[in-house]
Amino acid sequence: MYFDNVYTRVLFIGTWPIMALTEFAQKSLQRDDKVRKTYSGKMDGSYGHLMISEQKLLFVKEEGFIRKNRSVTLNLLFEKVGEIKPTSRYELNIVESDGSKHSFVVDNIPITVVEKSIREMLKR
């Protein structure tokens, strides 16, 4: 029974942040829109999660270690995306149609994976 409790706590703690993050992001989406992909990294120097929905790109900035403070710092409809441009193996520039630029950096996967996910949703 002790091991079951430990396992349950680890499972709960391990899945809670992702669920809470998705629920937080859902508040910035239309009812018929859903988050399809999430990538952790830094956007313009701030740590958080780039979320790709069916209609837009969101970046949820995350601060704090135990108590997480989250805010949406990028809420960009696909129709306002001007260009997606990798600048290195781990960095991607997202250029808005008005010329504003955002730099997204990952440290655990090639940026081409993120680029491909964004381009697939842009084609829809």
C-alpha positions as CSV (number, residue, x, y, z in Angstrom):
1,M,0.0,0.0,0.0
2,Y,2.8,2.4,0.8
3,F,4.3,1.8,-2.7
4,D,0.9,2.4,-4.3
5,N,0.6,5.7,-2.5
6,V,4.1,6.7,-3.6
7,Y,3.4,5.7,-7.1
8,T,0.1,7.6,-7.2
9,R,1.8,10.7,-5.9
10,V,4.6,10.5,-8.5
11,L,2.1,9.9,-11.2
12,F,-0.1,12.8,-10.1
13,I,2.8,15.2,-9.7
14,G,4.3,14.0,-13.0
15,T,1.1,14.7,-15.0
16,W,-0.4,17.7,-13.1
17,P,1.8,20.4,-14.6
18,I,1.1,19.5,-18.2
19,M,-2.7,19.3,-17.6
20,A,-2.7,22.6,-15.7
21,L,-0.6,24.1,-18.5
22,T,-3.0,22.9,-21.2
23,E,-6.0,24.2,-19.2
24,F,-4.3,27.5,-18.7
25,A,-3.6,27.8,-22.5
26,Q,-7.2,26.8,-23.4
27,K,-8.4,30.0,-21.8
28,S,-6.7,31.9,-24.7
29,L,-8.3,29.7,-27.4
30,Q,-11.7,29.7,-29.1
31,R,-14.1,26.9,-28.0
32,D,-13.5,24.9,-31.1
33,D,-9.7,25.2,-31.0
34,K,-7.4,22.8,-29.2
35,V,-3.7,22.6,-28.4
36,R,-2.0,20.0,-30.6
37,K,1.7,20.3,-29.8
38,T,3.7,21.8,-26.9
39,Y,7.5,22.5,-26.9
40,S,9.5,23.7,-23.9
41,G,12.1,26.4,-24.4
42,K,12.8,30.1,-24.3
43,M,10.9,32.8,-26.2
44,D,12.7,36.1,-26.4
45,G,14.8,35.1,-23.3
46,S,11.9,33.9,-21.1
47,Y,11.3,30.2,-20.2
48,G,8.0,28.6,-21.0
49,H,6.1,26.5,-23.5
50,L,5.4,27.1,-27.2
51,M,1.9,25.7,-27.8
52,I,0.6,25.0,-31.3
53,S,-3.2,24.9,-31.6
54,E,-5.3,24.4,-34.7
55,Q,-5.6,28.2,-35.2
56,K,-2.7,30.0,-33.5
57,L,0.7,29.9,-31.7
58,L,0.8,30.6,-28.0
59,F,3.8,31.1,-25.7
60,V,3.0,30.5,-22.1
61,K,5.7,32.1,-19.9
62,E,6.4,30.2,-16.7
63,E,8.1,31.6,-13.6
64,G,8.7,30.0,-10.2
65,F,9.8,26.6,-9.1
66,I,7.2,25.3,-6.7
67,R,4.5,27.8,-7.3
68,K,4.2,28.4,-11.0
69,N,3.2,31.8,-12.3
70,R,2.1,31.7,-15.9
71,S,1.2,34.3,-18.5
72,V,0.6,34.2,-22.2
73,T,3.3,36.4,-23.9
74,L,2.5,35.4,-27.5
75,N,-1.0,34.9,-28.9
76,L,-0.5,34.8,-32.6
77,L,-3.2,33.7,-35.2
78,F,-1.7,31.7,-38.0
79,E,-3.0,34.3,-40.5
80,K,-0.7,36.8,-38.8
81,V,2.4,34.6,-39.1
82,G,4.7,36.1,-41.8
83,E,7.7,33.8,-41.7
84,I,9.1,30.8,-39.8
85,K,12.9,30.7,-40.1
86,P,15.4,28.5,-38.3
87,T,18.5,30.4,-37.4
88,S,20.5,27.6,-35.9
89,R,20.1,23.9,-34.8
90,Y,18.2,25.0,-31.7
91,E,16.7,28.4,-32.6
92,L,13.7,29.5,-34.7
93,N,12.6,33.0,-35.6
94,I,8.9,33.6,-35.8
95,V,8.2,36.8,-37.8
96,E,4.8,38.3,-37.6
97,S,3.1,39.9,-40.7
98,D,3.8,43.3,-39.2
99,G,7.5,42.6,-39.0
100,S,7.7,41.8,-35.2
101,K,10.2,39.0,-34.5
102,H,10.3,36.4,-31.8
103,S,13.1,34.0,-31.1
104,F,12.3,30.5,-29.8
105,V,15.2,28.4,-28.5
106,V,15.0,24.7,-27.5
107,D,17.7,22.7,-25.9
108,N,16.6,19.1,-26.2
109,I,15.5,18.6,-29.8
110,P,16.4,19.9,-33.2
111,I,14.5,23.1,-34.0
112,T,13.4,21.4,-37.3
113,V,10.9,19.3,-35.3
114,V,9.2,22.5,-34.0
115,E,9.4,24.1,-37.5
116,K,7.7,21.1,-39.1
117,S,4.9,21.1,-36.5
118,I,4.2,24.8,-37.1
119,R,4.3,24.4,-40.9
120,E,1.9,21.4,-40.8
121,M,-0.7,23.5,-38.9
122,L,-0.2,26.5,-41.2
123,K,-1.1,24.4,-44.2
124,R,-4.6,23.5,-42.7
